C-alpha cells in the first residue's frame, strides 16, 4: 500500500512539471515557426523598407569601457568602445497575441540586413563590427521586437588617429574623434544620436591612471556627409608630472642663486654652475623625446629654455666674478668696472685718506685687491637679486597661464 502511495505521488509530480513546462515548449516551437515564416520572403541584400526611396534612420549610442593608450608622438589613441545600433525593419514584424505573446526574436547578423558602418579615421580595420574570432561572429545576434525595432551591439578595440596639441603640457586636454560614416545612401543618422552622451557612454567606464575622460558628445558631420562624429574629451592628470618634473626643475633652478653665495676662495663656483647647466640640458632632452615633433612649441619647453639661458648666464657671471676677484691695478679693466673703481676711490678721498699715495707698492696692491673684492661682492648681490626675480616671475606667469587654462576647461 505504501508503495502505491509513493507511485501516485511521483506520477502527480511528473504530470505537474510537464504541464508547467508545456507553455515554454510550445513557445519554443512557436518561435521556430515564426522565424521560418518571417524569413521565407526576406532578403538581407535589400533595405528593410517597403518603398524603395524611403530612408533607414539609424540611432547610435556609444559606450566607452576602457581607455587603453594615448601616444602623443604618433598621434593615436586606443579605446575599447561598444556601439548600440538601432533601426526599424518593416519586414520582420508580427502580432504578439497571435504568437503566444512572443516579444523578442534573435537572428544571426549574417541572415538579416543591418547598416554597414565604417570608422573613417581608424588605423586598422575600418568596420565597426569587430569580431574576435569566427565563434564571436557566429554568436552575434540582432534583436527584433514585434513592432520591427532592431538593435545590435558592435565594437571592440579601436585605434584612431588623434593629433595632439601639447601647448599647455602637462595641463593639456585633447578632443579626439571617432568618425562613423554609413556606406549606404539610404541610411541616415537619427537626430537622437546627437548631443551630450557622457552619462550614458561612461556608465561602465574604468578610470585610467594618466587620463580623465570628461565628456562624450556626438555631432553631425559639418560638411553634411552621412556620418556621425563621436568626440571624446581627454584631460591629462598633471599631479605625477608636477611632482616628478616641474617641482625638481624649480628647485634646481633655485640652486643657481647659491652660485653667487658660495665663496670664491672655495673654488667651486664654476663647477656648481656647469653642473646645474648640464642638469637642465638633460631634462630638456628627456622632455623633448616625449613630446611630438611639431611646429607648436609647448609652454613647458619655453620654460626649460629660459632655465637653460639663465644657467648659461650664471656660468658666465661666475667666470667673470672669479676673474675680477684676482685682479690688481696693473690689469686693464672694462669701462663699467673702471667707473666702480673711481667711485670707490672718490669715496675714500672724501674720508680724508689723501696720504695713501705715500704707501708702499705692496700696500697699494693689497688696496687694489680689496677694491676688486668689493666690486665682486656688488656684482654677486645684483646677480642674486636678478635670479630671484626671474624665478618668482616664472612661477607667477606659470600660475596665471595654467589658471586660465583650467578656467577654459571647466567652462
C-alpha positions as a Python dict, from the first residue, in 0.01 Angstrom:
ca = {
    (1, 'X'): (0, 0, 0),
    (2, 'X'): (283, 235, 88),
    (3, 'X'): (450, 170, -248),
    (4, 'X'): (127, 259, -429),
    (5, 'X'): (109, 591, -245),
    (6, 'X'): (466, 685, -345),
    (7, 'X'): (396, 578, -703),
    (8, 'X'): (92, 807, -722),
    (9, 'X'): (294, 1097, -576),
    (10, 'X'): (564, 1056, -843),
    (11, 'X'): (303, 1038, -1119),
    (12, 'X'): (131, 1356, -994),
    (13, 'X'): (462, 1548, -971),
    (14, 'X'): (561, 1440, -1321),
    (15, 'X'): (227, 1550, -1462),
    (16, 'X'): (252, 1883, -1281),
    (17, 'X'): (603, 1951, -1410),
    (18, 'X'): (511, 1860, -1765),
    (19, 'X'): (202, 2078, -1754),
    (20, 'X'): (410, 2368, -1616),
    (21, 'X'): (669, 2336, -1892),
    (22, 'X'): (426, 2287, -2175),
    (23, 'X'): (382, 2663, -2246),
    (24, 'X'): (760, 2700, -2269),
    (25, 'X'): (787, 2407, -2505),
    (26, 'X'): (500, 2537, -2711),
    (27, 'X'): (655, 2890, -2722),
    (28, 'X'): (988, 2743, -2830),
    (29, 'X'): (825, 2571, -3127),
    (30, 'X'): (622, 2885, -3195),
    (31, 'X'): (942, 3091, -3215),
    (32, 'X'): (1096, 2847, -3460),
    (33, 'X'): (786, 2851, -3677),
    (34, 'X'): (764, 3232, -3659),
    (35, 'X'): (1127, 3269, -3765),
    (36, 'X'): (1076, 3040, -4064),
    (37, 'X'): (767, 3236, -4164),
    (38, 'X'): (942, 3573, -4138),
    (39, 'X'): (1248, 3461, -4333),
    (40, 'X'): (1062, 3291, -4622),
    (41, 'X'): (1044, 3607, -4835),
    (42, 'X'): (1315, 3807, -4656),
    (43, 'X'): (1638, 3922, -4824),
    (44, 'X'): (1930, 4065, -4632),
    (45, 'X'): (2055, 4232, -4951),
    (46, 'X'): (1765, 4479, -4966),
    (47, 'X'): (1700, 4767, -4732),
    (48, 'X'): (1410, 4685, -4493),
    (49, 'X'): (1167, 4935, -4645),
    (50, 'X'): (851, 4869, -4841),
    (51, 'X'): (917, 5172, -5060),
    (52, 'X'): (1243, 5185, -5250),
    (53, 'X'): (1316, 5552, -5185),
    (54, 'X'): (1245, 5550, -4812),
    (55, 'X'): (1544, 5602, -4582),
    (56, 'X'): (1650, 5396, -4284),
    (57, 'X'): (1701, 5610, -3972),
    (58, 'X'): (1977, 5464, -3756),
    (59, 'X'): (2043, 5560, -3393),
    (60, 'X'): (2392, 5501, -3249),
    (61, 'X'): (2471, 5509, -2875),
    (62, 'X'): (2843, 5486, -2781),
    (63, 'X'): (2973, 5309, -2470),
    (64, 'X'): (3337, 5365, -2370),
    (65, 'X'): (3453, 5083, -2145),
    (66, 'X'): (3831, 5129, -2140),
    (67, 'X'): (4079, 5395, -2244),
    (68, 'X'): (4391, 5196, -2324),
    (69, 'X'): (4658, 5434, -2453),
    (70, 'X'): (4729, 5778, -2597),
    (71, 'X'): (5050, 5814, -2799),
    (72, 'X'): (5122, 6186, -2838),
    (73, 'X'): (5429, 6132, -3056),
    (74, 'X'): (5250, 5921, -3316),
    (75, 'X'): (4915, 6098, -3274),
    (76, 'X'): (4695, 5795, -3199),
    (77, 'X'): (4481, 5669, -2914),
    (78, 'X'): (4330, 5329, -2836),
    (79, 'X'): (3993, 5267, -2669),
    (80, 'X'): (3765, 4974, -2613),
    (81, 'X'): (3431, 5108, -2735),
    (82, 'X'): (3093, 4949, -2800),
    (83, 'X'): (2805, 5094, -3000),
    (84, 'X'): (2437, 5009, -2959),
    (85, 'X'): (2288, 5048, -3310),
    (86, 'X'): (1911, 5070, -3354),
    (87, 'X'): (1683, 5090, -3659),
    (88, 'X'): (1343, 4972, -3779),
    (89, 'X'): (1276, 4679, -4012),
    (90, 'X'): (942, 4686, -4196),
    (91, 'X'): (954, 4314, -4286),
    (92, 'X'): (1032, 4149, -3953),
    (93, 'X'): (714, 4229, -3760),
    (94, 'X'): (448, 4008, -3602),
    (95, 'X'): (139, 4009, -3382),
    (96, 'X'): (224, 3918, -3022),
    (97, 'X'): (-127, 3799, -2942),
    (98, 'X'): (-135, 3552, -3231),
    (99, 'X'): (212, 3418, -3145),
    (100, 'X'): (184, 3323, -2776),
    (101, 'X'): (297, 3666, -2654),
    (102, 'X'): (644, 3649, -2816),
    (103, 'X'): (803, 3994, -2790),
    (104, 'X'): (1167, 3937, -2893),
    (105, 'X'): (1336, 3733, -3163),
    (106, 'X'): (1710, 3698, -3224),
    (107, 'X'): (1861, 3646, -3569),
    (108, 'X'): (2228, 3594, -3660),
    (109, 'X'): (2382, 3902, -3823),
    (110, 'X'): (2463, 3701, -4135),
    (111, 'X'): (2093, 3631, -4203),
    (112, 'X'): (1941, 3978, -4174),
    (113, 'X'): (2002, 4328, -4302),
    (114, 'X'): (2196, 4567, -4080),
    (115, 'X'): (2353, 4907, -4153),
    (116, 'X'): (2710, 4899, -4273),
    (117, 'X'): (2901, 5146, -4054),
    (118, 'X'): (3267, 5225, -4108),
    (119, 'X'): (3523, 5409, -3895),
    (120, 'X'): (3676, 5677, -4112),
    (121, 'X'): (3984, 5776, -3908),
    (122, 'X'): (4088, 5436, -3776),
    (123, 'X'): (4429, 5283, -3841),
    (124, 'X'): (4346, 4915, -3864),
    (125, 'X'): (4014, 4752, -3953),
    (126, 'X'): (3765, 5013, -4071),
    (127, 'X'): (3442, 4829, -3998),
    (128, 'X'): (3267, 4889, -3668),
    (129, 'X'): (3172, 4520, -3645),
    (130, 'X'): (3494, 4386, -3496),
    (131, 'X'): (3476, 4014, -3413),
    (132, 'X'): (3743, 3847, -3204),
    (133, 'X'): (3711, 3518, -3393),
    (134, 'X'): (3470, 3312, -3602),
    (135, 'X'): (3284, 3193, -3294),
    (136, 'X'): (3225, 3551, -3183),
    (137, 'X'): (3089, 3638, -3526),
    (138, 'X'): (2855, 3337, -3530),
    (139, 'X'): (2720, 3419, -3182),
    (140, 'X'): (2646, 3784, -3262),
    (141, 'X'): (2272, 3837, -3297),
    (142, 'X'): (2035, 4115, -3395),
    (143, 'X'): (1740, 4154, -3159),
    (144, 'X'): (1400, 4224, -3315),
    (145, 'X'): (1084, 4334, -3138),
    (146, 'X'): (732, 4277, -3261),
    (147, 'X'): (696, 4635, -3392),
    (148, 'X'): (1002, 4595, -3617),
    (149, 'X'): (1254, 4768, -3389),
    (150, 'X'): (1600, 4613, -3426),
    (151, 'X'): (1923, 4658, -3235),
    (152, 'X'): (2273, 4511, -3235),
    (153, 'X'): (2581, 4566, -3019),
    (154, 'X'): (2904, 4620, -3213),
    (155, 'X'): (3255, 4746, -3146),
    (156, 'X'): (3579, 4637, -2986),
    (157, 'X'): (3935, 4768, -2957),
    (158, 'X'): (3961, 5076, -3180),
    (159, 'X'): (4284, 5260, -3263),
    (160, 'X'): (4206, 5604, -3401),
    (161, 'X'): (4411, 5899, -3526),
    (162, 'X'): (4417, 6198, -3291),
    (163, 'X'): (4664, 6482, -3339),
    (164, 'X'): (4781, 6612, -3002),
    (165, 'X'): (4833, 6976, -2909),
    (166, 'X'): (5096, 6990, -2632),
    (167, 'X'): (5099, 7368, -2589),
    (168, 'X'): (4969, 7352, -2229),
    (169, 'X'): (5161, 7038, -2127),
    (170, 'X'): (5126, 6897, -1859),
    (171, 'X'): (4786, 7068, -1816),
    (172, 'X'): (4682, 6978, -2170),
    (173, 'X'): (4347, 6847, -2290),
    (174, 'X'): (4254, 6696, -2625),
    (175, 'X'): (3934, 6638, -2820),
    (176, 'X'): (3971, 6311, -3008),
    (177, 'X'): (3715, 6185, -3258),
    (178, 'X'): (3569, 5858, -3377),
    (179, 'X'): (3424, 5933, -3721),
    (180, 'X'): (3146, 5690, -3815),
    (181, 'X'): (3011, 5700, -4168),
    (182, 'X'): (2740, 5491, -4336),
    (183, 'X'): (2832, 5309, -4653),
    (184, 'X'): (2478, 5326, -4789),
    (185, 'X'): (2293, 5623, -4935),
    (186, 'X'): (1964, 5502, -4783),
    (187, 'X'): (2097, 5514, -4425),
    (188, 'X'): (2053, 5840, -4230),
    (189, 'X'): (2158, 5915, -3874),
    (190, 'X'): (1868, 5971, -3638),
    (191, 'X'): (1866, 6302, -3452),
    (192, 'X'): (1850, 6110, -3120),
    (193, 'X'): (2212, 6010, -3178),
    (194, 'X'): (2337, 6368, -3143),
    (195, 'X'): (2412, 6563, -2829),
    (196, 'X'): (2587, 6509, -2498),
    (197, 'X'): (2604, 6137, -2420),
    (198, 'X'): (2857, 6146, -2135),
    (199, 'X'): (2631, 5993, -1871),
    (200, 'X'): (2529, 5700, -2093),
    (201, 'X'): (2867, 5646, -2260),
    (202, 'X'): (3063, 5633, -1932),
    (203, 'X'): (2826, 5402, -1747),
    (204, 'X'): (3076, 5115, -1744),
    (205, 'X'): (3394, 5320, -1789),
    (206, 'X'): (3705, 5210, -1598),
    (207, 'X'): (3921, 5508, -1490),
    (208, 'X'): (4265, 5549, -1647),
    (209, 'X'): (4582, 5622, -1448),
    (210, 'X'): (4707, 5907, -1669),
    (211, 'X'): (4398, 6048, -1844),
    (212, 'X'): (4047, 6159, -1748),
    (213, 'X'): (3765, 6110, -1999),
    (214, 'X'): (3540, 6405, -1910),
    (215, 'X'): (3297, 6436, -2198),
    (216, 'X'): (3147, 6228, -2481),
    (217, 'X'): (2945, 6414, -2745),
    (218, 'X'): (2801, 6304, -3078),
    (219, 'X'): (2773, 6566, -3353),
    (220, 'X'): (2676, 6552, -3722),
    (221, 'X'): (2931, 6598, -3996),
    (222, 'X'): (2985, 6971, -4059),
    (223, 'X'): (3002, 6912, -4436),
    (224, 'X'): (2669, 6730, -4449),
    (225, 'X'): (2808, 6383, -4524),
    (226, 'X'): (2615, 6079, -4394),
    (227, 'X'): (2829, 6030, -4089),
    (228, 'X'): (2835, 6088, -3713),
    (229, 'X'): (3135, 6213, -3514),
    (230, 'X'): (3181, 6092, -3157),
    (231, 'X'): (3401, 6343, -2972),
    (232, 'X'): (3596, 6231, -2664),
    (233, 'X'): (3746, 6500, -2441),
    (234, 'X'): (4063, 6384, -2264),
    (235, 'X'): (4235, 6570, -1982),
    (236, 'X'): (4578, 6474, -1851),
    (237, 'X'): (4619, 6411, -1478),
    (238, 'X'): (4906, 6652, -1404),
    (239, 'X'): (4994, 6554, -1047),
    (240, 'X'): (5263, 6299, -1137),
    (241, 'X'): (5433, 6531, -1388),
    (242, 'X'): (5423, 6824, -1144),
    (243, 'X'): (5577, 6625, -860),
    (244, 'X'): (5834, 6434, -1064),
    (245, 'X'): (5937, 6702, -1317),
    (246, 'X'): (5817, 7058, -1262),
    (247, 'X'): (5892, 7078, -887),
    (248, 'X'): (6253, 6946, -929),
    (249, 'X'): (6312, 7194, -1212),
    (250, 'X'): (6224, 7491, -992),
    (251, 'X'): (6427, 7350, -702),
    (252, 'X'): (6733, 7302, -923),
    (253, 'X'): (6691, 7650, -1071),
    (254, 'X'): (6685, 7793, -720),
    (255, 'X'): (7034, 7648, -670),
    (256, 'X'): (7162, 7899, -929),
    (257, 'X'): (7121, 8165, -661),
    (258, 'X'): (7369, 7985, -435),
    (259, 'X'): (7639, 8001, -702),
    (260, 'X'): (7692, 8366, -601),
    (261, 'X'): (7654, 8288, -230),
    (262, 'X'): (7936, 8034, -247),
    (263, 'X'): (8273, 8196, -150),
    (264, 'X'): (8513, 8242, -438),
    (265, 'X'): (8800, 8107, -227),
    (266, 'X'): (8632, 7765, -226),
    (267, 'X'): (8699, 7729, -599),
    (268, 'X'): (8362, 7554, -658),
    (269, 'X'): (8159, 7830, -824),
    (270, 'X'): (8227, 7730, -1183),
    (271, 'X'): (8186, 7357, -1120),
    (272, 'X'): (7848, 7416, -948),
    (273, 'X'): (7717, 7641, -1226),
    (274, 'X'): (7832, 7399, -1500),
    (275, 'X'): (7669, 7106, -1316),
    (276, 'X'): (7338, 7292, -1297),
    (277, 'X'): (7362, 7382, -1666),
    (278, 'X'): (7416, 7018, -1764),
    (279, 'X'): (7121, 6916, -1543),
    (280, 'X'): (6887, 7142, -1739),
    (281, 'X'): (7026, 7013, -2069),
    (282, 'X'): (6949, 6654, -1965),
    (283, 'X'): (6597, 6747, -1853),
    (284, 'X'): (6512, 6932, -2175),
    (285, 'X'): (6641, 6634, -2378),
    (286, 'X'): (6419, 6392, -2184),
    (287, 'X'): (6112, 6613, -2224),
    (288, 'X'): (6173, 6672, -2596),
    (289, 'X'): (6182, 6297, -2659),
    (290, 'X'): (5833, 6253, -2508),
    (291, 'X'): (5667, 6544, -2691),
    (292, 'X'): (5551, 6524, -3054),
    (293, 'X'): (5760, 6688, -3323),
    (294, 'X'): (5551, 6979, -3442),
    (295, 'X'): (5577, 7350, -3512),
    (296, 'X'): (5378, 7426, -3196),
    (297, 'X'): (5618, 7478, -2906),
    (298, 'X'): (5496, 7386, -2558),
    (299, 'X'): (5499, 7643, -2278),
    (300, 'X'): (5689, 7387, -2074),
    (301, 'X'): (5967, 7376, -2337),
    (302, 'X'): (5984, 7758, -2331),
    (303, 'X'): (6023, 7740, -1953),
    (304, 'X'): (6307, 7491, -1985),
    (305, 'X'): (6481, 7704, -2249),
    (306, 'X'): (6454, 8003, -2015),
    (307, 'X'): (6613, 7796, -1740),
    (308, 'X'): (6895, 7690, -1971),
    (309, 'X'): (6963, 8053, -2071),
    (310, 'X'): (6962, 8159, -1705),
    (311, 'X'): (7204, 7876, -1624),
    (312, 'X'): (7435, 7982, -1910),
    (313, 'X'): (7437, 8343, -1786),
    (314, 'X'): (7502, 8218, -1433),
    (315, 'X'): (7806, 8024, -1555),
    (316, 'X'): (7936, 8326, -1748),
    (317, 'X'): (7897, 8556, -1448),
    (318, 'X'): (8067, 8301, -1224),
    (319, 'X'): (8368, 8306, -1456),
    (320, 'X'): (8368, 8688, -1476),
    (321, 'X'): (8349, 8734, -1098),
    (322, 'X'): (8627, 8480, -1049),
    (323, 'X'): (8845, 8668, -1297),
    (324, 'X'): (8775, 9006, -1134),
    (325, 'X'): (8836, 8879, -784),
    (326, 'X'): (9204, 8810, -852),
    (327, 'X'): (9280, 9127, -1050),
    (328, 'X'): (9507, 9413, -942),
    (329, 'X'): (9571, 9772, -1056),
    (330, 'X'): (9805, 9664, -1337),
    (331, 'X'): (9522, 9476, -1511),
    (332, 'X'): (9320, 9662, -1772),
    (333, 'X'): (8954, 9677, -1683),
    (334, 'X'): (8629, 9735, -1860),
    (335, 'X'): (8472, 10076, -1850),
    (336, 'X'): (8199, 9961, -1612),
    (337, 'X'): (8448, 9833, -1359),
    (338, 'X'): (8662, 10142, -1402),
    (339, 'X'): (8363, 10353, -1302),
    (340, 'X'): (8309, 10138, -994),
    (341, 'X'): (8679, 10172, -901),
    (342, 'X'): (8677, 10550, -948),
    (343, 'X'): (8367, 10581, -734),
    (344, 'X'): (8535, 10379, -459),
    (345, 'X'): (8848, 10597, -475),
    (346, 'X'): (8645, 10919, -457),
    (347, 'X'): (8465, 10792, -151),
    (348, 'X'): (8799, 10717, 12),
    (349, 'X'): (8924, 11067, -70),
    (350, 'X'): (8619, 11224, 96),
    (351, 'X'): (8700, 11034, 416),
    (352, 'X'): (9038, 11211, 442),
    (353, 'X'): (9275, 10943, 316),
    (354, 'X'): (9476, 11171, 85),
    (355, 'X'): (9808, 11044, 223),
    (356, 'X'): (9762, 10696, 74),
    (357, 'X'): (9989, 10787, -221),
    (358, 'X'): (10294, 10756, 6),
    (359, 'X'): (10232, 10392, 93),
    (360, 'X'): (10448, 10112, -34),
    (361, 'X'): (10380, 9926, -354),
    (362, 'X'): (10282, 9616, -161),
    (363, 'X'): (10020, 9810, 32),
    (364, 'X'): (9888, 9958, -296),
    (365, 'X'): (9848, 9611, -441),
    (366, 'X'): (9653, 9492, -137),
    (367, 'X'): (9431, 9800, -153),
    (368, 'X'): (9357, 9741, -521),
    (369, 'X'): (9271, 9380, -448),
    (370, 'X'): (9036, 9491, -175),
    (371, 'X'): (8866, 9726, -419),
    (372, 'X'): (8808, 9443, -670),
    (373, 'X'): (8666, 9226, -397),
    (374, 'X'): (8414, 9499, -319),
    (375, 'X'): (8319, 9516, -687),
    (376, 'X'): (8270, 9138, -700),
    (377, 'X'): (8050, 9150, -389),
    (378, 'X'): (7826, 9409, -553),
    (379, 'X'): (7805, 9202, -870),
    (380, 'X'): (7710, 8896, -663),
    (381, 'X'): (7428, 9088, -495),
    (382, 'X'): (7295, 9208, -830),
    (383, 'X'): (7305, 8853, -974),
    (384, 'X'): (7125, 8708, -670),
    (385, 'X'): (6853, 8973, -700),
    (386, 'X'): (6808, 8911, -1075),
    (387, 'X'): (6787, 8532, -1032),
    (388, 'X'): (6531, 8556, -751),
    (389, 'X'): (6317, 8796, -958),
    (390, 'X'): (6346, 8562, -1259),
    (391, 'X'): (6230, 8256, -1061),
    (392, 'X'): (5937, 8442, -900),
    (393, 'X'): (5832, 8586, -1237),
    (394, 'X'): (5828, 8239, -1397),
    (395, 'X'): (5623, 8094, -1111),
    (396, 'X'): (5368, 8376, -1129),
    (397, 'X'): (5346, 8355, -1511),
    (398, 'X'): (5300, 7977, -1497),
    (399, 'X'): (5024, 8006, -1238),
    (400, 'X'): (4841, 8269, -1445),
    (401, 'X'): (4864, 8066, -1767),
    (402, 'X'): (4754, 7741, -1611),
    (403, 'X'): (4476, 7905, -1412),
    (404, 'X'): (4338, 8048, -1737),
    (405, 'X'): (4371, 7705, -1892),
    (406, 'X'): (4175, 7540, -1613),
    (407, 'X'): (3911, 7811, -1645),
    (408, 'X'): (3872, 7735, -2016),
    (409, 'X'): (3849, 7362, -1950),
    (410, 'X'): (3587, 7399, -1678),
    (411, 'X'): (3377, 7631, -1894),
}
